[in-house]
Amino acid sequence: MAEQISADGLTIAPGVIETILAQTILQVDGVTRVGSPKPTDGLFGTGKHRNPAQGIILVAEDNQITVSAHICVEYGYRLPEVAEQVRSAIADTLEGQIGVKVAAVDVYVDSVAFPE
């Protein structure tokens, strides 16, 4: 995780950016959770009471940021399309709302949620 992230003369704690990105990701259709499932959840986990920002890793270098985001996708959605929408939403939020340049965004679909 990055120690500090600076944009336009403002230093932002990584936890703040992680929280903003978690909320952004959760707004993408098909995403049910941010973060990897707990080992006890199995591949098709249902753990719902977790800090959403736990699935976001930030690395800041040379005034750019690299993001790794771990998500759970609802069954029935096309995984590549959801991942691309998440990638785009993260980049747009970082550049538009926070004002930092994006080096890369990696999205990992760690589980699939089936309807209960």
Buried (B, 14 or more C-beta within 10 A) or exposed (E): EBEEBEBEEEEBEBEEBBBBBBEBBBEBEBBBBBBBBEEEBEEEBBBEEBEBBEBBBBBBEEEEBBBBBBBBBBEEBEEEEBBEBBBEBBBEBBBEEBEBEBBEBEBBBBBBBEEE
